[in-house]
Amino acid sequence: MSATSSPATALGANHGYRFAGDSVHLNAEVTLAASDLQDGSTWSLQLWASGAGFAERAPAGVKVGEFPLQPLPGCFNVDACVAALPPAGHDAFTMALMLVSGDTDGGVEVRDLAIYPTPQYFVQPTLGGALDCRIADGLAEIVIESIANPRAADNLSGTLALEVWALDSPYAGGAWTGTPVASLVLGQLAGGEAWSDCRYTVPAVDPAGAALTVMLREWTASGYLTRDYRNLPLVAAVASAAVAPAPTASPAKPAAKKAAKAPAVAAQAATVSVNAASVEELAALKGLSRAVAAAIVAGRPYASVAELLRVKGLGPKLLEKLGASLRV
């Protein structure tokens, strides 16, 4: 009698992904061999986006979505909807679906992957035209030719915010480490519209000669996500760069509309640190109750003023009114 070999751990022939707003649907046939489940490993189905492709059998670029799998032997179908965390920018990305195992020491191994030949474009709010950022005397002066929402006309953006960071290395669209320099909340922007000639003056900290990154971020159900960015060299407290327009090969190309006036944000002489101020100092700000001030203190630390939106009782409208009075 011949022994029957068990199927190998792998993705099946049928698999795919589909974006729907801030979510992504993942589907795949998955096989887990019993011999691979004896070491207590965790398993997941992951969707990755990479601007450089996937030259090796390893994660690359930005992890867009992940669904944990039950470590059960055999063949089964996965059909899941998870939060989508797309990379910032509007370039073409190569997508790959990966079957991943993780050990108890934090090590990760890609057991199988499927690379999709069709490039993926993410339709996201963008920074357009020339961008200039000057930091001096505790203030950041930011000038942007335009900020646009290229989505369909009925697709209102989440609350948009600008953040300036001094990063440890040039930003590439995913996670980052660095020091927050300045931030401001802009508000929402209708699909197919743009703010033009955007000029802002906001409180800032000294970047100490580091290179700067300006990020355009959007509030979603998963918190603030970076939608577009520019890495800028800092030369004599002045950083500027030309920004190429978004590509026209987008899957959703709304009709052109008249540019909207940029939301005005002005600096105030006195600002309050959300990471250092007392409850009494925060509550002294007009429109901020003592209960919300206490919630701000309880939620410290904050990497940017925009992160205050996670505080219960502090919505986008109130933060927009208080934005020029606050700093990290």
VENHUGI-V726851 format. One record per residue. N is the residue number from 1. RES is the residue in three letters. PHI is phi in whole degrees, 0 to 359 (999 if undefined). PSI is psi in degrees with one decimal (999 if undefined). OMEGA is omega in degrees with one decimal (none if undefined). Layout:
N_RES_PHI_PSI_OMEGA ; N_RES_PHI_PSI_OMEGA
This chain:
1_MET_999_130.3_-179.3 ; 2_SER_269_142.4_179.9 ; 3_ALA_283_142.9_177.2 ; 4_THR_267_122.5_-178.6 ; 5_SER_283_143.2_179.5 ; 6_SER_282_149.7_-179.5 ; 7_PRO_295_150.0_-178.9 ; 8_ALA_277_154.0_176.4 ; 9_THR_294_124.0_-176.4 ; 10_ALA_187_165.1_167.2 ; 11_LEU_277_145.0_177.1 ; 12_GLY_279_-174.8_-177.4 ; 13_ALA_287_-25.8_-177.3 ; 14_ASN_258_122.9_-179.7 ; 15_HIS_193_163.1_178.2 ; 16_GLY_174_-178.5_178.7 ; 17_TYR_213_157.0_178.7 ; 18_ARG_208_127.2_-180.0 ; 19_PHE_273_141.5_175.8 ; 20_ALA_217_96.1_-177.6 ; 21_GLY_64_-125.5_-179.8 ; 22_ASP_267_17.2_179.3 ; 23_SER_236_161.0_174.1 ; 24_VAL_225_133.0_178.1 ; 25_HIS_268_127.8_178.0 ; 26_LEU_246_133.6_174.4 ; 27_ASN_221_141.9_-178.3 ; 28_ALA_192_149.0_165.5 ; 29_GLU_273_128.3_-175.7 ; 30_VAL_233_137.8_173.4 ; 31_THR_238_128.0_175.3 ; 32_LEU_243_121.3_179.1 ; 33_ALA_283_140.2_-179.3 ; 34_ALA_302_-34.9_-178.8 ; 35_SER_293_-19.5_-179.5 ; 36_ASP_268_-0.9_-174.9 ; 37_LEU_249_13.6_-174.3 ; 38_GLN_267_-3.3_-176.4 ; 39_ASP_253_9.6_178.4 ; 40_GLY_76_19.6_-179.1 ; 41_SER_291_151.9_171.1 ; 42_THR_266_153.9_-176.1 ; 43_TRP_228_147.0_178.9 ; 44_SER_205_158.1_172.0 ; 45_LEU_255_122.9_-174.1 ; 46_GLN_234_141.2_174.8 ; 47_LEU_251_127.2_-177.7 ; 48_TRP_239_150.1_176.0 ; 49_ALA_235_130.9_-178.5 ; 50_SER_223_131.8_176.1 ; 51_GLY_285_-20.4_-177.9 ; 52_ALA_256_1.9_-178.6 ; 53_GLY_83_-171.1_-177.2 ; 54_PHE_234_90.0_-177.2 ; 55_ALA_285_-28.4_-178.2 ; 56_GLU_236_166.1_178.2 ; 57_ARG_278_73.1_-176.0 ; 58_ALA_202_154.3_175.8 ; 59_PRO_301_143.2_178.7 ; 60_ALA_209_143.1_178.2 ; 61_GLY_84_-126.7_-173.8 ; 62_VAL_234_132.4_175.6 ; 63_LYS_282_117.9_-173.4 ; 64_VAL_270_-35.1_-178.5 ; 65_GLY_202_155.2_-178.6 ; 66_GLU_210_137.9_176.7 ; 67_PHE_230_120.4_179.4 ; 68_PRO_288_142.7_-178.5 ; 69_LEU_251_145.7_172.1 ; 70_GLN_286_129.3_-178.1 ; 71_PRO_282_71.4_-179.7 ; 72_LEU_246_135.2_-178.7 ; 73_PRO_289_149.0_177.0 ; 74_GLY_118_-172.5_-178.7 ; 75_CYS_254_137.9_178.9 ; 76_PHE_205_164.7_179.4 ; 77_ASN_256_138.9_176.2 ; 78_VAL_249_128.5_174.9 ; 79_ASP_221_100.9_-170.4 ; 80_ALA_225_150.4_174.1 ; 81_CYS_241_120.8_-176.1 ; 82_VAL_230_165.0_177.0 ; 83_ALA_297_136.7_179.0 ; 84_ALA_262_129.1_178.7 ; 85_LEU_237_73.0_-173.6 ; 86_PRO_290_156.9_177.2 ; 87_PRO_292_153.3_176.6 ; 88_ALA_286_155.3_178.5 ; 89_GLY_104_172.8_-177.2 ; 90_HIS_232_28.2_176.1 ; 91_ASP_278_175.3_174.8 ; 92_ALA_277_137.4_-179.1 ; 93_PHE_238_142.2_170.3 ; 94_THR_273_133.9_-177.5 ; 95_MET_252_145.9_177.8 ; 96_ALA_217_136.2_174.3 ; 97_LEU_260_128.4_-172.9 ; 98_MET_236_140.6_169.7 ; 99_LEU_261_115.0_-167.1 ; 100_VAL_237_139.1_173.0 ; 101_SER_243_148.8_178.2 ; 102_GLY_229_135.8_-179.5 ; 103_ASP_267_176.4_-176.2 ; 104_THR_291_-16.2_179.3 ; 105_ASP_266_5.3_179.4 ; 106_GLY_92_1.5_178.1 ; 107_GLY_286_148.0_-177.6 ; 108_VAL_234_136.9_177.7 ; 109_GLU_227_130.4_175.3 ; 110_VAL_275_113.4_-177.1 ; 111_ARG_274_-27.1_175.5 ; 112_ASP_197_155.1_177.6 ; 113_LEU_208_154.1_176.0 ; 114_ALA_234_122.5_-179.7 ; 115_ILE_260_130.8_-176.3 ; 116_TYR_266_132.8_-174.7 ; 117_PRO_284_-22.9_-176.7 ; 118_THR_276_124.5_179.5 ; 119_PRO_297_147.7_178.8 ; 120_GLN_251_127.4_173.6 ; 121_TYR_251_137.6_178.6 ; 122_PHE_254_121.4_-178.3 ; 123_VAL_273_104.4_-172.1 ; 124_GLN_222_157.5_173.7 ; 125_PRO_306_140.9_-171.9 ; 126_THR_228_156.3_170.3 ; 127_LEU_267_127.2_-176.6 ; 128_GLY_238_149.1_176.7 ; 129_GLY_75_-154.5_-177.7 ; 130_ALA_281_148.5_179.0 ; 131_LEU_226_134.7_-178.1 ; 132_ASP_224_134.7_178.9 ; 133_CYS_225_119.5_-179.5 ; 134_ARG_240_130.2_-178.9 ; 135_ILE_237_122.2_179.3 ; 136_ALA_197_145.0_174.2 ; 137_ASP_56_38.6_175.7 ; 138_GLY_77_12.3_-179.8 ; 139_LEU_230_147.2_172.6 ; 140_ALA_249_124.9_174.0 ; 141_GLU_255_115.3_-175.3 ; 142_ILE_245_125.5_178.4 ; 143_VAL_236_124.2_-179.3 ; 144_ILE_229_131.0_-177.5 ; 145_GLU_300_-41.7_177.6 ; 146_SER_199_154.9_170.8 ; 147_ILE_232_120.9_-171.0 ; 148_ALA_236_151.5_170.5 ; 149_ASN_247_99.4_-174.3 ; 150_PRO_277_9.0_-179.2 ; 151_ARG_285_179.0_-179.8 ; 152_ALA_299_157.3_-172.7 ; 153_ALA_301_-29.2_-178.4 ; 154_ASP_267_10.7_-176.3 ; 155_ASN_255_85.7_177.9 ; 156_LEU_290_135.0_-179.8 ; 157_SER_291_162.7_165.1 ; 158_GLY_287_175.8_177.8 ; 159_THR_300_126.2_-179.3 ; 160_LEU_264_147.8_178.3 ; 161_ALA_218_149.0_171.9 ; 162_LEU_255_136.7_175.8 ; 163_GLU_226_137.9_175.9 ; 164_VAL_248_128.1_-177.0 ; 165_TRP_233_147.0_166.3 ; 166_ALA_258_106.5_-171.0 ; 167_LEU_262_158.9_177.7 ; 168_ASP_288_-24.4_177.5 ; 169_SER_206_159.4_-178.4 ; 170_PRO_306_137.7_-177.6 ; 171_TYR_289_141.9_-177.7 ; 172_ALA_233_11.9_173.6 ; 173_GLY_107_-9.9_-179.1 ; 174_GLY_248_-135.2_177.5 ; 175_ALA_287_162.5_-179.1 ; 176_TRP_206_163.7_172.8 ; 177_THR_230_142.0_-178.8 ; 178_GLY_169_-163.9_-176.7 ; 179_THR_243_126.7_176.9 ; 180_PRO_291_136.6_-177.2 ; 181_VAL_251_-45.0_-178.6 ; 182_ALA_200_155.6_177.4 ; 183_SER_203_155.1_175.1 ; 184_LEU_202_147.8_177.9 ; 185_VAL_267_131.0_-175.8 ; 186_LEU_262_-36.2_-174.7 ; 187_GLY_112_-167.6_-177.2 ; 188_GLN_260_154.5_-176.9 ; 189_LEU_226_127.1_-178.7 ; 190_ALA_293_153.3_177.7 ; 191_GLY_297_139.8_179.8 ; 192_GLY_79_4.1_-179.3 ; 193_GLU_245_167.7_-178.4 ; 194_ALA_212_149.8_168.2 ; 195_TRP_266_133.6_-178.9 ; 196_SER_246_157.3_178.1 ; 197_ASP_49_57.7_-176.6 ; 198_CYS_278_123.3_-179.0 ; 199_ARG_226_122.9_-176.7 ; 200_TYR_226_144.1_172.6 ; 201_THR_232_118.1_-174.8 ; 202_VAL_222_157.5_176.7 ; 203_PRO_300_146.5_-178.1 ; 204_ALA_213_157.2_172.9 ; 205_VAL_258_158.5_-178.7 ; 206_ASP_290_121.3_178.9 ; 207_PRO_284_-0.8_174.5 ; 208_ALA_56_43.2_174.4 ; 209_GLY_79_4.1_-178.7 ; 210_ALA_281_158.7_173.2 ; 211_ALA_289_148.0_-175.7 ; 212_LEU_253_152.5_170.1 ; 213_THR_232_126.4_174.6 ; 214_VAL_260_125.0_-177.4 ; 215_MET_244_138.2_169.4 ; 216_LEU_258_118.1_-174.3 ; 217_ARG_240_153.1_-176.7 ; 218_GLU_230_136.3_178.1 ; 219_TRP_282_130.4_178.7 ; 220_THR_226_-178.7_176.9 ; 221_ALA_296_-19.3_178.1 ; 222_SER_263_10.9_-176.2 ; 223_GLY_98_-165.0_179.0 ; 224_TYR_284_131.0_175.1 ; 225_LEU_240_141.0_178.2 ; 226_THR_283_124.0_-177.5 ; 227_ARG_259_-33.8_177.7 ; 228_ASP_208_162.3_-176.3 ; 229_TYR_200_162.0_172.1 ; 230_ARG_220_125.4_172.6 ; 231_ASN_275_124.3_-174.1 ; 232_LEU_236_131.7_173.4 ; 233_PRO_287_141.5_178.9 ; 234_LEU_263_116.6_179.4 ; 235_VAL_231_114.6_179.4 ; 236_ALA_51_47.1_177.5 ; 237_ALA_63_21.5_177.9 ; 238_VAL_230_127.8_176.3 ; 239_ALA_231_131.5_179.3 ; 240_SER_210_157.9_178.4 ; 241_ALA_200_150.9_172.7 ; 242_ALA_272_139.4_-176.4 ; 243_VAL_245_125.8_179.1 ; 244_ALA_287_147.5_177.8 ; 245_PRO_292_157.6_179.3 ; 246_ALA_296_149.0_-178.7 ; 247_PRO_292_153.4_180.0 ; 248_THR_272_-8.3_-177.9 ; 249_ALA_276_36.9_-179.6 ; 250_SER_275_144.8_-179.8 ; 251_PRO_291_-17.4_178.1 ; 252_ALA_231_104.4_-176.1 ; 253_LYS_247_97.8_-177.6 ; 254_PRO_287_160.1_177.7 ; 255_ALA_292_145.9_-178.7 ; 256_ALA_293_141.6_178.4 ; 257_LYS_230_163.7_179.2 ; 258_LYS_295_135.6_-177.7 ; 259_ALA_296_138.9_178.0 ; 260_ALA_272_157.2_178.0 ; 261_LYS_289_136.9_-178.6 ; 262_ALA_295_139.4_177.0 ; 263_PRO_296_136.1_-177.0 ; 264_ALA_272_132.2_174.9 ; 265_VAL_226_121.0_-177.9 ; 266_ALA_243_150.2_178.3 ; 267_ALA_280_148.4_173.9 ; 268_GLN_251_154.1_-176.1 ; 269_ALA_297_-41.3_-177.7 ; 270_ALA_251_129.1_176.8 ; 271_THR_234_157.5_-177.3 ; 272_VAL_244_133.0_179.7 ; 273_SER_279_123.1_179.6 ; 274_VAL_287_-15.0_179.2 ; 275_ASN_263_-12.3_-175.7 ; 276_ALA_234_-22.2_-174.8 ; 277_ALA_290_152.5_176.2 ; 278_SER_280_168.9_176.9 ; 279_VAL_301_-40.7_-179.0 ; 280_GLU_296_-41.5_-179.7 ; 281_GLU_294_-39.7_179.6 ; 282_LEU_289_-41.7_-178.9 ; 283_ALA_294_-18.3_179.0 ; 284_ALA_286_-14.4_178.3 ; 285_LEU_288_136.9_-177.6 ; 286_LYS_297_125.4_177.7 ; 287_GLY_95_-7.4_-177.5 ; 288_LEU_255_115.5_-178.7 ; 289_SER_284_163.4_179.3 ; 290_ARG_295_-35.5_179.7 ; 291_ALA_296_-42.4_178.5 ; 292_VAL_291_-38.4_177.2 ; 293_ALA_300_-41.6_178.4 ; 294_ALA_294_-36.9_178.4 ; 295_ALA_293_-35.2_176.8 ; 296_ILE_297_-46.6_-179.9 ; 297_VAL_298_-40.2_-178.6 ; 298_ALA_292_-25.0_-176.4 ; 299_GLY_268_3.6_-178.6 ; 300_ARG_297_155.6_0.5 ; 301_PRO_270_167.8_177.4 ; 302_TYR_238_135.5_177.8 ; 303_ALA_280_-22.4_178.9 ; 304_SER_205_161.8_177.7 ; 305_VAL_298_-33.0_-178.8 ; 306_ALA_299_-25.7_-179.8 ; 307_GLU_291_-10.4_177.4 ; 308_LEU_296_-16.3_179.3 ; 309_LEU_295_-14.6_176.2 ; 310_ARG_280_-10.0_179.5 ; 311_VAL_283_129.5_179.7 ; 312_LYS_297_129.2_179.3 ; 313_GLY_94_-2.4_-179.0 ; 314_LEU_241_98.2_-177.7 ; 315_GLY_266_177.8_-177.5 ; 316_PRO_301_-38.8_-177.7 ; 317_LYS_293_-44.0_179.4 ; 318_LEU_294_-41.2_-179.7 ; 319_LEU_295_-34.8_178.0 ; 320_GLU_296_-38.4_178.3 ; 321_LYS_291_-35.4_-176.7 ; 322_LEU_270_-12.5_-169.1 ; 323_GLY_309_-42.9_-177.2 ; 324_ALA_286_-11.2_179.8 ; 325_SER_263_-3.5_-173.6 ; 326_LEU_241_153.3_173.0 ; 327_ARG_212_163.3_179.3 ; 328_VAL_280_999_none
